[in-house]
Amino acid sequence: MSEREDVKRSGMKPMTRRSEAAVVAGAVALTSGILAAAIIWIRASVDPGMLRVQLEAVRTALTFGASAGGGIALWLAVRRQRSTELDLAQKEESAEDQRYDATERRITEIYTKASEQLGAENFTMRMAGIHALERLAKDYPAMRQTVTDLLCSYIRMAPPRAHVQLPENSTKSMAISSRNQVAGMARKVAGWSGGLSREHEAEALRMVQRVLLRHLAPKKAQPYPVPGFTAEDDPSFWGEIDIDLSGAVLKDFDFEGCRVANADFRGTTFARGHSFEFAEFSGKVDFTGARFKGDAQFFKAKAARADFSLASFEDDARFDEFDAESGSVNFDSTIFDGLSWFEDARFGYVSFRDARFSRESWWHRANFAESADFYRTDFSIKARFEGCHFSGRGQISMTSDVPTLSGVTVGKFDRRRHSWPESVKVEENGDGTAVLKQDYYRNPNSEQEDGQPHKP
């Protein structure tokens, strides 16, 4: 039990000097009364033999009185010590409350001032606000989610003119310290005031993204994640927090190696330079309606729950070794206009219902642990599923006749729950598993061993 809790539970108050004097006076009066009564009793006796007994009784009474007096003195000393300790604990509690209030006021003042600077029309002030928020999150971990929410809001609300491509020489090296960056920018815009130019808007937006991303990825986890890595291992890592970038327009957004809890990218446009390689989402990541204009990299990314429904990949999409085996992934009505790779990916519950693949897709050695729904999936060109494994514990539905499924293995095969294209022949094994064989002459999009398509 802490000193503060002990004080509250005891209910004791510091003992005053007047109270101590009253206790001592009472003890003296009691002893004097006992002594006077003993003297009167002895003088009233006339028997010499009885006198000796009376004297012995008086001696015993005096001894008892002295012991009682000593006990009272000891109790007073303990009481005085305890009273002093409680008084000190109350003072410490009051001082701690004052320190807490002062800290809260300081945090509020810093956050308020930094927020105002972030919205300033002066470029130097805006950069100072960005770094003040970064310092606030570093010094006060409890403010990290709040600072992250504000930075995400800044990215979402960035004006269209901020999304311009800066010259290559305007991008400063990440190795330059924040202090030197602000000083250099201040020299460039010395004496400048008013609304920000397009270049300054773009640079401020890029700096916000840099600050956010460099604290979401543990340094030791780049480029390869370290299992069990926590914020305590890297002070610059803000821990697994939530981010909301829904509806934002992102350029040069490198999320590689980042670790967050939940992420909202609904309706987000990824213009160029984005990567989610080695990223980890311990909660849900939502890409519903997102638009990927450049290559989408999800190599070795990991998610508990992911939603890509209605998203569009206008260029190549790589989901090699994507890990969602313990959760669910939704690709319903997703459009893949470029090449796509799902090789060695691991899925639990996954759905590609009504998805469209405009170009080739590769699924070699992918594993589907639970249900896999490819109902009405449009494979316009070849889709290679060789070496895939469907555990068969859930529903499996594949209606398109385009995928190359020869050699695919199915565990716990169930004809009532599994459906395949007409060109696929299922060979059941004695152990309850099955191997798929495909009639290439009924699948005009499959290839021969020499790589040339079969003729129907």
C-alpha positions as CSV (number, residue, x, y, z in Angstrom):
1,M,0.0,0.0,0.0
2,S,1.4,3.4,-0.9
3,E,1.8,6.2,1.6
4,R,-1.0,8.2,0.0
5,E,-3.4,5.3,0.2
6,D,-2.3,4.6,3.8
7,V,-3.1,8.2,4.8
8,K,-6.6,8.0,3.2
9,R,-7.4,4.7,4.8
10,S,-6.2,5.6,8.3
11,G,-8.3,8.7,8.6
12,M,-5.8,9.9,11.3
13,K,-5.1,13.6,11.8
14,P,-1.9,15.1,13.1
15,M,-1.9,15.3,16.9
16,T,-1.7,18.8,18.4
17,R,0.4,19.8,21.4
18,R,-2.8,20.6,23.4
19,S,-3.9,17.0,23.0
20,E,-0.6,15.7,24.1
21,A,-0.6,17.9,27.2
22,A,-4.1,16.7,28.1
23,V,-3.1,13.0,27.9
24,V,0.0,13.6,30.1
25,A,-2.1,15.6,32.7
26,G,-4.6,12.7,32.8
27,A,-1.8,10.2,33.4
28,V,-0.3,12.3,36.3
29,A,-3.7,12.7,37.9
30,L,-4.4,9.0,37.7
31,T,-1.0,8.2,39.3
32,S,-1.5,10.8,42.1
33,G,-4.9,9.5,42.8
34,I,-3.7,6.0,43.2
35,L,-0.8,7.2,45.5
36,A,-3.2,9.3,47.7
37,A,-5.6,6.4,48.1
38,A,-2.8,4.1,49.1
39,I,-1.6,6.5,51.8
40,I,-5.0,6.9,53.3
41,W,-5.5,3.2,53.3
42,I,-2.2,2.6,55.1
43,R,-2.8,5.2,57.8
44,A,-6.2,3.8,58.5
45,S,-4.7,0.4,59.4
46,V,-3.8,-0.4,63.1
47,D,-2.6,-4.0,62.7
48,P,1.3,-4.2,62.3
49,G,1.1,-7.5,60.4
50,M,-1.4,-6.0,58.1
51,L,0.8,-3.0,57.6
52,R,3.5,-5.0,55.8
53,V,1.0,-6.5,53.4
54,Q,-0.4,-3.0,52.7
55,L,3.1,-1.6,52.0
56,E,3.7,-4.5,49.5
57,A,0.4,-3.8,47.9
58,V,1.3,-0.1,47.6
59,R,4.6,-1.0,46.0
60,T,2.9,-3.2,43.5
61,A,0.4,-0.4,42.7
62,L,3.2,2.1,42.2
63,T,5.0,-0.3,39.9
64,F,1.9,-0.8,37.9
65,G,1.3,3.0,37.8
66,A,4.9,3.5,36.6
67,S,4.5,0.9,33.9
68,A,1.2,2.5,32.8
69,G,2.9,5.8,32.7
70,G,5.7,4.4,30.6
71,G,3.2,2.8,28.3
72,I,1.4,6.1,27.9
73,A,4.7,7.8,27.2
74,L,5.5,5.2,24.5
75,W,2.1,5.5,23.0
76,L,2.5,9.3,22.8
77,A,5.8,8.9,21.1
78,V,4.4,6.5,18.5
79,R,1.4,8.7,18.0
80,R,3.6,11.8,17.6
81,Q,5.8,9.9,15.0
82,R,2.8,8.7,13.1
83,S,1.2,12.1,13.1
84,T,4.4,13.5,11.7
85,E,4.5,10.9,8.9
86,L,0.9,11.5,8.0
87,D,1.5,15.3,7.9
88,L,4.5,14.7,5.6
89,A,2.5,12.4,3.4
90,Q,-0.2,14.9,3.0
91,K,2.3,17.6,2.0
92,E,3.9,15.2,-0.5
93,E,0.4,14.4,-1.9
94,S,-0.4,18.0,-2.3
95,A,3.0,18.7,-4.0
96,E,2.5,15.8,-6.4
97,D,-1.0,17.1,-7.3
98,Q,0.5,20.5,-8.0
99,R,3.2,18.9,-10.2
100,Y,0.6,16.9,-12.1
101,D,-1.5,20.0,-12.6
102,A,1.6,21.9,-13.8
103,T,2.5,19.1,-16.2
104,E,-1.0,19.0,-17.6
105,R,-1.1,22.7,-18.1
106,R,2.3,22.6,-19.8
107,I,1.1,19.8,-22.2
108,T,-2.0,21.7,-23.0
109,E,-0.1,24.9,-23.7
110,I,2.5,23.1,-25.9
111,Y,-0.2,21.3,-27.9
112,T,-2.3,24.4,-28.3
113,K,0.6,26.5,-29.5
114,A,1.9,23.8,-31.8
115,S,-1.6,23.3,-33.3
116,E,-1.8,27.0,-34.0
117,Q,1.6,26.9,-35.6
118,L,0.6,23.9,-37.8
119,G,-2.2,26.0,-39.3
120,A,-0.1,29.2,-39.6
121,E,0.3,30.9,-43.0
122,N,4.0,31.3,-42.4
123,F,6.1,28.5,-43.6
124,T,8.7,28.7,-40.8
125,M,6.0,28.8,-38.1
126,R,4.3,25.7,-39.7
127,M,7.5,23.7,-39.7
128,A,8.1,24.7,-36.1
129,G,4.7,23.5,-35.2
130,I,5.4,20.1,-36.8
131,H,8.6,19.6,-34.9
132,A,7.0,20.8,-31.6
133,L,4.3,18.1,-32.0
134,E,7.0,15.5,-32.6
135,R,8.8,16.6,-29.5
136,L,5.6,16.6,-27.5
137,A,4.8,13.0,-28.5
138,K,8.4,11.9,-27.7
139,D,8.4,13.4,-24.2
140,Y,4.8,12.4,-23.2
141,P,3.9,9.0,-24.6
142,A,0.3,9.5,-23.5
143,M,0.0,12.2,-26.2
144,R,1.2,10.0,-29.1
145,Q,-2.3,9.0,-30.2
146,T,-3.5,12.6,-30.0
147,V,-0.5,13.9,-32.0
148,T,-0.9,11.1,-34.6
149,D,-4.6,12.0,-35.0
150,L,-3.7,15.7,-35.6
151,L,-1.0,14.8,-38.1
152,C,-3.3,12.4,-39.9
153,S,-6.0,15.2,-40.0
154,Y,-3.4,17.6,-41.5
155,I,-2.7,15.0,-44.3
156,R,-6.3,14.4,-45.0
157,M,-7.2,18.1,-45.1
158,A,-4.2,19.2,-47.2
159,P,-5.3,21.5,-50.1
160,P,-5.0,20.2,-53.7
161,R,-2.2,22.6,-54.4
162,A,0.0,20.7,-51.9
163,H,0.1,17.7,-54.1
164,V,2.7,18.9,-56.5
165,Q,5.9,17.1,-57.5
166,L,8.9,19.0,-56.2
167,P,12.2,19.0,-58.0
168,E,14.6,16.3,-57.0
169,N,17.0,18.7,-55.3
170,S,14.3,20.0,-53.0
171,T,14.0,16.7,-51.2
172,K,16.3,16.9,-48.2
173,S,18.1,13.9,-46.9
174,M,16.5,12.2,-43.9
175,A,19.8,12.2,-42.3
176,I,19.7,16.0,-41.8
177,S,18.5,16.9,-38.3
178,S,15.1,18.5,-37.8
179,R,16.8,21.6,-36.4
180,N,18.9,22.1,-39.5
181,Q,15.9,21.6,-41.7
182,V,13.9,24.3,-40.0
183,A,16.9,26.7,-39.9
184,G,17.6,26.2,-43.6
185,M,14.0,26.7,-44.6
186,A,13.8,29.8,-42.4
187,R,16.7,31.3,-44.3
188,K,15.0,30.6,-47.6
189,V,11.8,32.3,-46.6
190,A,13.2,35.0,-44.4
191,G,10.9,38.0,-44.4
192,W,8.2,36.1,-46.2
193,S,4.6,36.1,-44.9
194,G,1.2,35.4,-46.2
195,G,-0.4,32.3,-47.7
196,L,2.0,29.4,-48.5
197,S,3.1,28.8,-52.0
198,R,2.5,25.4,-53.7
199,E,6.0,24.4,-53.1
200,H,5.9,25.2,-49.4
201,E,2.5,23.5,-49.0
202,A,4.0,20.4,-50.6
203,E,7.1,20.5,-48.4
204,A,5.1,20.9,-45.2
205,L,2.9,17.9,-46.2
206,R,6.0,15.8,-47.0
207,M,7.5,16.7,-43.6
208,V,4.3,15.7,-41.8
209,Q,4.4,12.3,-43.5
210,R,8.0,11.9,-42.6
211,V,7.5,12.6,-39.0
212,L,4.5,10.2,-38.9
213,L,6.2,7.4,-40.7
214,R,9.5,7.4,-39.0
215,H,7.8,6.9,-35.6
216,L,5.5,4.1,-36.8
217,A,8.3,1.7,-37.9
218,P,10.8,0.3,-35.4
219,K,14.3,1.0,-36.7
220,K,15.5,-2.6,-35.9
221,A,12.5,-3.9,-37.8
222,Q,13.7,-2.4,-41.1
223,P,13.9,-4.0,-43.6
224,Y,13.2,-7.3,-41.8
225,P,10.8,-7.3,-38.8
226,V,12.0,-8.7,-35.5
227,P,9.3,-10.8,-33.7
228,G,8.2,-9.4,-30.3
229,F,9.7,-5.9,-31.0
230,T,8.1,-3.3,-28.8
231,A,8.4,0.4,-28.1
232,E,10.7,-0.2,-25.2
233,D,13.3,-1.6,-27.6
234,D,13.3,1.6,-29.7
235,P,12.4,4.9,-28.0
236,S,11.6,6.5,-31.4
237,F,8.9,3.9,-32.0
238,W,5.5,5.2,-30.8
239,G,3.9,1.8,-30.5
240,E,1.0,0.2,-32.2
241,I,-1.5,3.1,-32.4
242,D,-4.4,3.9,-34.8
243,I,-4.1,6.0,-37.9
244,D,-6.9,7.5,-40.1
245,L,-5.9,8.6,-43.6
246,S,-9.3,8.0,-45.2
247,G,-9.9,10.1,-48.3
248,A,-6.4,11.4,-48.3
249,V,-4.2,11.8,-51.4
250,L,-0.8,10.3,-50.6
251,K,2.5,10.6,-52.6
252,D,5.8,9.1,-51.6
253,F,4.0,7.3,-48.8
254,D,6.5,4.6,-47.7
255,F,4.7,2.5,-45.0
256,E,7.4,-0.2,-45.1
257,G,8.0,-1.9,-41.8
258,C,5.4,0.1,-40.0
259,R,3.4,-1.4,-37.1
260,V,0.0,0.0,-36.2
261,A,-3.1,-1.3,-34.5
262,N,-5.9,-0.2,-36.8
263,A,-5.6,1.8,-40.1
264,D,-8.3,3.5,-42.1
265,F,-7.4,4.1,-45.8
266,R,-11.0,4.1,-47.1
267,G,-11.2,6.1,-50.3
268,T,-7.5,7.0,-50.1
269,T,-5.6,7.7,-53.4
270,F,-2.0,6.4,-53.5
271,A,-0.6,8.5,-56.3
272,R,2.9,7.1,-56.4
273,G,5.8,5.8,-54.4
274,H,3.9,3.7,-51.8
275,S,5.0,0.5,-50.2
276,F,3.5,-1.6,-47.4
277,E,6.2,-4.3,-47.4
278,F,6.7,-5.9,-44.0
279,A,3.9,-3.7,-42.5
280,E,1.9,-5.2,-39.7
281,F,-1.6,-4.4,-38.7
282,S,-2.6,-6.1,-35.4
283,G,-6.2,-4.9,-35.8
284,K,-8.1,-4.0,-38.9
285,V,-6.8,-2.2,-42.0
286,D,-9.5,-0.9,-44.3
287,F,-8.7,-0.1,-48.0
288,T,-12.3,0.0,-49.1
289,G,-12.6,2.0,-52.3
290,A,-8.9,2.9,-52.2
291,R,-7.1,3.7,-55.5
292,F,-3.6,2.6,-56.2
293,K,-2.2,4.5,-59.2
294,G,1.4,3.1,-59.0
295,D,2.8,-0.3,-58.1
296,A,1.2,-1.7,-54.9
297,Q,3.8,-3.5,-52.7
298,F,2.4,-5.7,-49.9
299,F,5.3,-8.2,-49.8
300,K,5.4,-10.0,-46.4
301,A,2.8,-7.7,-45.0
302,K,0.7,-9.1,-42.1
303,A,-2.9,-8.2,-41.1
304,A,-5.4,-9.6,-38.7
305,R,-8.3,-8.3,-40.8
306,A,-8.0,-6.5,-44.1
307,D,-10.7,-5.1,-46.5
308,F,-9.8,-4.3,-50.1
309,S,-13.4,-4.4,-51.4
310,L,-14.1,-1.9,-54.3
311,A,-10.4,-1.0,-54.4
312,S,-8.6,-0.5,-57.7
313,F,-5.0,-1.4,-58.6
314,E,-4.2,0.4,-61.8
315,D,-0.7,-1.0,-62.0
316,D,1.0,-4.1,-60.7
317,A,0.1,-5.5,-57.2
318,R,2.4,-7.8,-55.2
319,F,1.0,-9.8,-52.3
320,D,3.8,-12.4,-52.2
321,E,3.9,-14.0,-48.8
322,F,1.1,-11.8,-47.5
323,D,0.1,-13.2,-44.2
324,A,-3.6,-13.2,-43.1
325,E,-3.9,-16.9,-42.1
326,S,-5.3,-16.1,-38.7
327,G,-7.8,-13.6,-39.9
328,S,-9.9,-12.6,-42.9
329,V,-9.4,-10.6,-46.1
330,N,-12.0,-9.2,-48.4
331,F,-11.3,-8.5,-52.1
332,D,-14.9,-8.4,-53.2
333,S,-15.4,-6.3,-56.4
334,T,-11.7,-5.3,-56.4
335,I,-10.2,-4.5,-59.8
336,F,-6.6,-5.6,-60.7
337,D,-5.7,-3.8,-64.0
338,G,-2.0,-4.8,-63.8
339,L,-0.1,-7.9,-63.1
340,S,-0.7,-9.5,-59.7
341,W,1.2,-11.9,-57.5
342,F,-0.1,-13.9,-54.6
343,E,2.6,-16.5,-54.4
344,D,3.2,-18.1,-51.0
345,A,0.5,-16.0,-49.5
346,R,-1.4,-17.4,-46.5
347,F,-5.1,-16.7,-46.1
348,G,-7.7,-17.7,-43.5
349,Y,-11.0,-16.5,-44.7
350,V,-10.7,-14.8,-48.1
351,S,-13.2,-13.6,-50.7
352,F,-12.6,-12.5,-54.3
353,R,-16.2,-12.5,-55.2
354,D,-16.9,-10.4,-58.3
355,A,-13.2,-9.3,-58.4
356,R,-11.7,-8.7,-61.8
357,F,-8.2,-9.6,-63.0
358,S,-7.5,-7.8,-66.3
359,R,-4.0,-9.3,-66.7
360,E,-2.1,-12.4,-65.5
361,S,-2.0,-13.4,-61.9
362,W,0.2,-15.9,-60.1
363,W,-0.9,-17.9,-57.0
364,H,1.8,-20.5,-56.7
365,R,2.0,-22.3,-53.3
366,A,-0.6,-20.0,-51.8
367,N,-2.4,-21.5,-48.8
368,F,-6.1,-21.1,-48.1
369,A,-6.6,-22.3,-44.5
370,E,-10.4,-21.7,-44.1
371,S,-12.9,-20.6,-46.8
372,A,-12.0,-19.3,-50.2
373,D,-14.6,-17.6,-52.3
374,F,-13.9,-16.9,-56.0
375,Y,-17.5,-16.8,-57.0
376,R,-17.9,-14.9,-60.3
377,T,-14.3,-13.8,-60.2
378,D,-13.3,-12.6,-63.6
379,F,-9.9,-14.0,-64.7
380,S,-9.7,-12.4,-68.1
381,I,-6.2,-13.9,-68.8
382,K,-4.4,-16.8,-67.3
383,A,-4.3,-17.3,-63.5
384,R,-1.8,-19.9,-62.3
385,F,-2.7,-21.8,-59.1
386,E,-0.1,-24.6,-59.3
387,G,1.1,-25.8,-55.9
388,C,-1.8,-24.1,-54.0
389,H,-3.3,-25.8,-51.0
390,F,-6.9,-25.5,-49.9
391,S,-7.3,-26.9,-46.4
392,G,-11.0,-27.4,-47.1
393,R,-12.3,-26.5,-43.6
394,G,-14.6,-24.0,-45.0
395,Q,-16.5,-23.1,-48.2
396,I,-14.5,-23.2,-51.5
397,S,-16.2,-21.7,-54.6
398,M,-14.4,-21.1,-57.9
399,T,-16.6,-20.7,-61.0
400,S,-14.3,-19.2,-63.5
401,D,-12.9,-21.6,-66.2
402,V,-9.7,-19.6,-66.7
403,P,-7.5,-20.5,-63.8
404,T,-4.9,-23.2,-64.1
405,L,-5.6,-25.5,-61.2
406,S,-3.8,-28.6,-62.1
407,G,-1.8,-30.0,-59.2
408,V,-3.8,-28.0,-56.5
409,T,-4.3,-30.0,-53.3
410,V,-7.4,-29.9,-51.2
411,G,-7.5,-31.1,-47.6
412,K,-10.8,-32.5,-46.1
413,F,-12.4,-32.5,-49.5
414,D,-16.2,-32.1,-49.4
415,R,-18.2,-32.2,-52.7
416,R,-21.1,-30.5,-51.0
417,R,-19.0,-27.5,-49.9
418,H,-16.5,-27.2,-52.7
419,S,-17.2,-26.1,-56.3
420,W,-14.7,-26.0,-59.2
421,P,-14.8,-25.0,-62.9
422,E,-16.1,-27.6,-65.4
423,S,-12.6,-28.2,-66.7
424,V,-11.3,-29.4,-63.3
425,K,-11.3,-33.1,-62.4
426,V,-11.1,-34.0,-58.7
427,E,-9.1,-37.1,-57.8
428,E,-9.9,-38.1,-54.2
429,N,-7.3,-39.8,-52.1
430,G,-7.9,-42.4,-49.4
431,D,-7.0,-40.0,-46.6
432,G,-9.9,-37.6,-47.3
433,T,-7.7,-35.2,-49.4
434,A,-8.0,-34.6,-53.1
435,V,-5.8,-33.4,-56.0
436,L,-7.2,-31.4,-58.9
437,K,-6.5,-32.3,-62.5
438,Q,-7.5,-30.0,-65.3
439,D,-8.6,-30.8,-68.8
440,Y,-6.6,-28.3,-70.8
441,Y,-8.7,-28.8,-73.9
442,R,-11.6,-27.4,-72.0
443,N,-9.5,-24.5,-70.7
444,P,-8.4,-22.5,-73.8
445,N,-6.4,-20.0,-71.7
446,S,-4.1,-22.6,-70.1
447,E,-0.6,-23.2,-71.6
448,Q,1.3,-26.3,-72.7
449,E,4.7,-27.1,-71.3
450,D,6.3,-25.1,-74.1
451,G,4.4,-22.0,-72.9
452,Q,2.1,-21.9,-75.9
453,P,-1.7,-21.8,-75.3
454,H,-3.7,-25.0,-76.1
455,K,-6.2,-24.8,-78.9
456,P,-9.7,-25.9,-78.0
